Amino acid sequence: LMAGDLDVDVAGSGVQAAAQGKILSDPALKAKTDSAVSQRTWFSVLNPNVAPLNNIDCRKAVLLAADKTGYQRAYGGATGGDIATSLLPTVIPGHVTIDLYGAKTNPTGDVAGAKAELAKCGQPNGFSTNISYRAERPKEKATAESLQQSLAKVGIALTIKPYPQGDYFKLYAGKPDFAKTNKLGIMVYGWGADWPDGFGFLSQIVDSRTIRPAGNTNLGIKIPAVDAAIDKALTTTAATARNAIWGNIDQMVMENAAVLPGVWSKGLLFRPDNLTNVFINNGFSEYDYTALGTSKK
């Protein structure tokens, strides 16, 4: 693309770390980029089946203590995405601003607030648990290491457990019995919408009725009010009312301290000079290939 030999990268996921460094340090190349906000959130589930994370106050302690800037750096800093304050990506209809744990006001972590929550849940000196990630994903490894460092400040000791990504959901994090037996208290992963709608994003990660003996993408979120709200959304025909329900579901998940939001993903897209009629289709979070043209003869 930079050499002008190609017009577009059809994968549309954006340039990777090595190319990013070259492009962003060169004003002429940077001028040929676009930042595409994705329908994907990188986040971690706090497993309620693993003590003491079965206590909401202990889960709140994790959310408060976590260094959100470290989570963001793991995904390439501001170029890779914005610090997430909830699950639902900003480009999904129904998204509302939710920041119950100070991700924006205390992005490096609220140590005092976390310690107060630890005292509430009977763990004033902290506790130990395991954190899992997909072994082939260096960004998830960096996330686990960042959380290990930041949570240690309040006495929460994390042991890092990598597992093969091919079986991550089938045999490890997505298998409730394995996750419980192996004390996977925090499980790192991410999710993208199958289509730009609250159901397309949330249904397979927060509806407890999707949880099976193995192969899950809902890694332990069980909130009856969320399940009921999903059913209500599916029978609500008015788009505005339906989208509001998805925002309420996001709120309930965060009030339950069920997940640690990490990053609302973005991709840095690069376009050569000859590409014409270029714009990002938010439905796909990449260039609209059906509209592209080229000035090449």
Secondary structure, DSSP 8 states (H G I E B T S, - for coil): -TTSS-S--TT-S---HHHHHHHHT-HHHHTTEEEEEEEEEEEEEE-TTSTTTTSHHHHHHHHHHS-HHHHHHHTTGGGTEEE-SSSS-TTSTT-----TT-TTTSTT--HHHHHHHHHHTT-TT--EEEEEEETT-HHHHHHHHHHHHHHHTTT-EEEEEEE-GGGIIIIITT-HHHHHHTTEEEEEEEEE-SSSSHHHHHHHHH-GGG--SS--SS-S---HHHHHHHHHHHT--SHHHHHHHHHHHHHHHHHTT-EEEEEEEEEEEE--TTEES--EETTTTEE-TTT-EE---
